[in-house]
Amino acid sequence: FILTGIPGLEAAHIWISIPFFTFYIISLLGNVTVLSVVGKEQTLQKPMYLLLCMLALTDIATPTFVVPKALGIFWFNLKGITLAGCLTQMFFLHTVSVMHSAILVAMAFDRYVAICNPLRYATILSNAQIAKLGLVGLIRAVLFILPLPLFLSQQTFCANRIIPHTQCEHIAMVKMVCGDIRVSRIYGFVLSLVLMFVITGFDLTLIALSYSLIIRAVLRISSKKGHQKALNTCTAHICVMLIYYTPTFFSILTHHFGQGIAPYVHIILADLYLLIPPMLNPIIYGVKTKELRDKVVKYTCRS
């Protein structure tokens, strides 16, 4: 297959690569810092920070499956990719995305328990329970996404194998399938609905339920200081959710209803969706979480 990069902006590929590379490096530095600090500091090895480490791992993986190949296209015109390479990229990218959503649900549950059942927090959410939640999220992601590359690996593709994107987009690959295209497109449409409504919708419902219970518990707190303290524990998670889900829905809406929008706009939005959240997440948690911020400053000064 041939990945063309960003059609219509070929002359600007070098300039576009600068923010791509910068965002990727900042993302790696921020998330590796979080993993290192939590790993070294015993006092941070608690459920909340273990979930943050899981989030950091997905934030490292997400751009890593796309950015190196995109930079290869921008810098060295390395546009070729094998079928196995395409399917592997597609599988891991979607799997990590679904896993990321599951971690955000677990984080919302963590905040619910911390505020609504603080005395039972250590019992309900031990480190072992967090590991189990992570494993369940990973199994769910693999089971939902694995049929996608398996189905495409059994198909025959036509001669024109040009993908107008920086990554192996599922819809573009389905359009290149020879034979009974109708079956392939129905399958792709069903899978998109599953990802959009069953997974994302289910996860958002659980998050909304958690925060409705949190808000109800906060409103019962008599002191203003108590209100502030309770809400502060949720601020970072709310910001991370907005950064993750807002571009997701915006990208979906522009893809399905933005036929008049230039193709390179869709591609840039899809790439920014993979770059911006992983870059901002460690910064948000570093700024909003005092305990983590203090430890980062401590290890930075020591270095």
C-alpha positions as a printed Julia matrix, in Angstrom:
303×3 Matrix{Float64}:
   0.0     0.0    0.0
   1.03    3.61  -0.55
   0.36    6.19   2.18
   0.33    9.62   0.52
   0.59   11.72   3.7
  -1.65   14.77   3.52
  -2.97   15.17  -0.06
  -3.07   18.78  -1.2
  -0.38   19.86   1.25
   2.59   17.89  -0.11
   4.64   21.08  -0.49
   4.15   21.82   3.21
   5.02   18.34   4.51
   8.34   19.52   5.98
   6.64   22.36   7.86
   3.82   20.12   9.04
   6.38   17.64  10.37
   7.71   20.23  12.85
   4.59   20.32  15.1
   4.16   16.56  14.61
   7.68   15.9   15.89
   7.44   18.52  18.67
   4.11   17.24  20.03
   5.39   13.65  19.91
   8.59   14.44  21.84
   6.69   16.46  24.48
   4.21   13.58  24.8
   7.0    11.03  25.29
   8.85   13.2   27.83
   5.7    13.96  29.84
   4.36   10.41  30.0
   7.75    8.79  30.63
   8.26   11.3   33.47
   4.93   10.28  35.03
   5.81    6.58  34.77
   9.29    7.14  36.22
   8.14    9.25  39.18
   5.28    6.92  40.13
   7.56    3.9   39.72
  10.27    5.37  42.01
   8.03    6.97  44.64
   6.37    4.44  46.98
   3.87    7.01  48.27
   2.44    7.4   44.76
   1.86    3.7   44.19
  -1.85    3.99  44.89
  -4.9     3.19  42.69
  -5.27    6.75  41.38
  -1.66    6.93  40.22
  -1.62    3.37  38.88
  -4.56    4.35  36.66
  -2.59    7.42  35.63
   0.31    5.14  34.66
  -2.04    3.04  32.52
  -3.23    6.25  30.85
   0.4     7.28  30.29
   1.17    3.94  28.62
  -1.74    4.37  26.18
  -0.62    7.96  25.58
   2.85    6.73  24.65
   1.52    3.97  22.42
  -1.13    5.98  20.5
   1.16    8.47  18.69
   3.98    5.89  18.43
   1.88    3.77  16.07
   1.39    6.76  13.72
   4.0     9.52  14.09
   7.21    7.62  13.1
   5.59    6.44   9.86
   4.15    9.92   9.2
   7.57   11.51   9.74
   9.06    8.91   7.37
   6.61   10.13   4.72
   7.23   13.82   5.43
  11.04   13.63   5.66
  12.16   10.75   3.47
   9.15   10.08   1.19
   8.88    6.53   2.61
   5.27    5.95   1.57
   5.21    2.17   1.15
   3.72   -0.14   3.8
   2.89   -3.86   3.63
  -0.55   -5.33   4.23
   0.71   -6.87   7.49
   2.1    -3.48   8.53
  -1.19   -1.77   7.74
  -3.3    -4.28   9.65
  -0.91   -4.26  12.61
  -1.02   -0.46  12.82
  -4.8    -0.46  12.54
  -5.25   -3.16  15.2
  -2.99   -1.6   17.82
  -4.22    1.94  17.18
  -7.89    1.03  17.65
  -7.14   -1.34  20.54
  -5.23    1.33  22.45
  -8.03    3.85  21.77
 -10.68    1.53  23.22
  -8.36    0.75  26.15
  -7.89    4.49  26.74
 -11.65    4.94  27.03
 -11.88    2.06  29.52
  -9.19    3.67  31.69
 -11.15    6.94  31.77
 -14.17    4.96  33.03
 -12.01    3.36  35.74
 -10.74    6.82  36.72
 -14.31    8.11  37.04
 -15.14    5.13  39.27
 -12.01    5.83  41.32
 -13.15    9.43  41.92
 -16.66    8.22  42.78
 -15.37    5.84  45.44
 -12.91    8.44  46.81
 -15.69   11.02  47.31
 -18.8     8.93  47.97
 -17.24    6.04  49.94
 -13.93    7.39  51.3
 -13.84    5.07  54.32
 -14.11    1.98  52.09
 -11.77    3.28  49.38
  -8.83    1.03  50.29
 -11.12   -2.0   50.41
 -12.99   -1.39  47.16
 -10.04   -0.17  45.1
  -6.84   -1.97  46.0
  -3.87   -2.13  43.64
  -4.88   -5.7   42.76
  -8.38   -4.53  41.81
  -6.89   -1.83  39.57
  -4.76   -4.46  37.81
  -7.91   -6.55  37.22
  -9.79   -3.54  35.82
  -6.88   -2.87  33.47
  -6.86   -6.49  32.3
 -10.63   -6.47  31.68
 -10.26   -3.24  29.66
  -7.48   -4.78  27.56
  -9.44   -8.0   26.9
 -12.52   -5.98  25.9
 -10.47   -3.86  23.48
  -8.83   -6.89  21.85
 -12.12   -8.8   21.46
 -13.86   -5.84  19.82
 -11.01   -4.84  17.49
  -9.44   -8.2   16.52
 -12.18   -9.1   13.97
 -11.3    -5.94  12.01
  -7.79   -6.95  10.8
  -8.75  -10.63  10.65
 -11.59   -9.84   8.23
  -9.44   -7.59   6.03
  -6.56  -10.09   5.99
  -8.86  -12.56   4.21
  -9.82  -10.09   1.46
  -8.33   -9.49  -1.98
  -7.37   -5.9   -2.73
  -7.55   -4.21  -6.12
  -4.57   -2.81  -8.01
  -5.0     0.77  -6.83
  -3.6     0.57  -3.31
  -3.18    4.27  -2.57
  -4.36    5.43   0.87
  -4.73    9.25   1.0
  -3.73    9.48   4.65
  -0.78    9.36   7.05
  -2.07    6.09   8.52
  -3.88    2.95   7.37
  -7.47    4.11   7.65
 -10.03    1.33   7.87
 -12.58    2.96   5.54
  -9.94    3.58   2.86
  -8.84   -0.07   2.98
 -12.42   -1.35   2.78
 -12.97    0.71  -0.38
 -10.0    -1.08  -2.03
 -11.41   -4.58  -1.44
 -12.27   -6.47  -4.64
 -15.14   -8.91  -4.91
 -18.25   -8.48  -2.76
 -17.68   -4.89  -1.65
 -21.17   -4.67  -0.17
 -20.37   -7.23   2.56
 -17.14   -5.43   3.45
 -18.82   -2.05   3.69
 -21.71   -3.39   5.79
 -19.19   -4.98   8.14
 -17.19   -1.74   8.34
 -20.35    0.27   9.01
 -21.48   -2.12  11.76
 -18.04   -2.0   13.37
 -18.07    1.81  13.3
 -21.46    1.8   15.0
 -20.2    -0.64  17.62
 -17.15    1.5   18.37
 -19.13    4.74  18.4
 -22.24    3.77  20.34
 -21.63    0.49  22.17
 -18.13    1.25  23.44
 -17.89    5.05  23.56
 -21.58    5.48  24.42
 -21.42    2.82  27.14
 -18.25    4.32  28.61
 -19.66    7.85  28.57
 -22.86    6.61  30.25
 -20.83    5.05  33.08
 -18.74    8.23  33.44
 -21.89   10.4   33.49
 -23.44    8.11  36.13
 -20.31    8.33  38.29
 -20.22   12.12  38.11
 -23.95   12.51  38.77
 -23.45   10.54  42.0
 -20.33   12.6   42.79
 -22.23   15.87  42.28
 -25.05   14.64  44.51
 -22.55   13.73  47.23
 -20.74   17.08  46.9
 -24.01   19.03  47.23
 -24.64   17.29  50.54
 -21.38   18.63  51.96
 -22.23   21.6   54.16
 -18.92   23.49  54.07
 -17.77   25.51  51.08
 -14.22   24.32  51.68
 -15.43   20.72  51.48
 -17.15   21.49  48.18
 -13.94   22.93  46.78
 -11.75   20.05  47.97
 -14.09   17.41  46.55
 -14.37   19.12  43.17
 -10.62   19.71  42.95
 -10.01   15.95  43.05
 -12.1    15.61  39.86
 -10.83   18.62  37.89
  -7.88   16.88  36.21
  -9.98   13.88  35.18
 -12.74   16.09  33.75
 -10.17   18.03  31.68
  -8.62   14.8   30.36
 -12.07   13.46  29.4
 -12.97   16.64  27.54
  -9.65   16.6   25.67
 -10.19   12.96  24.65
 -13.91   12.75  23.82
 -14.51   16.22  22.3
 -12.1    15.76  19.35
 -13.44   12.21  18.91
 -17.01   13.36  18.32
 -15.9    16.4   16.33
 -13.83   14.13  14.05
 -16.75   11.7   13.63
 -19.19   14.51  12.81
 -16.86   16.14  10.26
 -16.19   12.73   8.68
 -19.86   11.83   8.24
 -21.43   15.25   7.66
 -18.57   17.45   6.43
 -18.56   16.42   2.77
 -17.77   20.01   1.75
 -14.65   20.11   3.93
 -11.31   19.57   2.16
  -9.85   16.04   2.68
  -6.64   17.39   4.22
  -8.71   18.98   7.02
 -10.1    15.54   7.96
  -6.59   14.06   7.95
  -5.08   16.86  10.06
  -7.95   16.59  12.57
  -7.49   12.82  12.81
  -3.75   13.24  13.42
  -4.19   16.02  15.98
  -6.67   13.78  17.82
  -3.84   11.25  18.2
  -1.24   13.87  19.19
  -2.86   16.53  21.38
  -4.43   14.42  24.21
  -1.25   12.35  24.87
   0.76   15.6   25.01
  -1.64   17.45  27.33
  -2.65   14.66  29.73
   0.61   14.52  31.77
   0.73   18.33  31.83
  -2.84   18.54  33.19
  -2.22   15.94  35.89
   1.13   17.52  36.73
  -0.47   20.95  37.22
  -3.71   19.85  38.9
  -2.38   17.09  41.2
  -0.23   18.64  43.94
   1.23   15.37  45.19
   2.42   14.36  41.74
   3.63   17.87  40.94
   5.74   18.01  44.11
   7.38   14.65  43.36
   8.14   15.65  39.74
   9.77   18.87  40.96
  11.72   16.9   43.59
  13.16   14.43  41.04
  13.77   17.14  38.46
  15.75   19.26  40.93
  17.68   16.19  42.09
  18.6    15.38  38.46
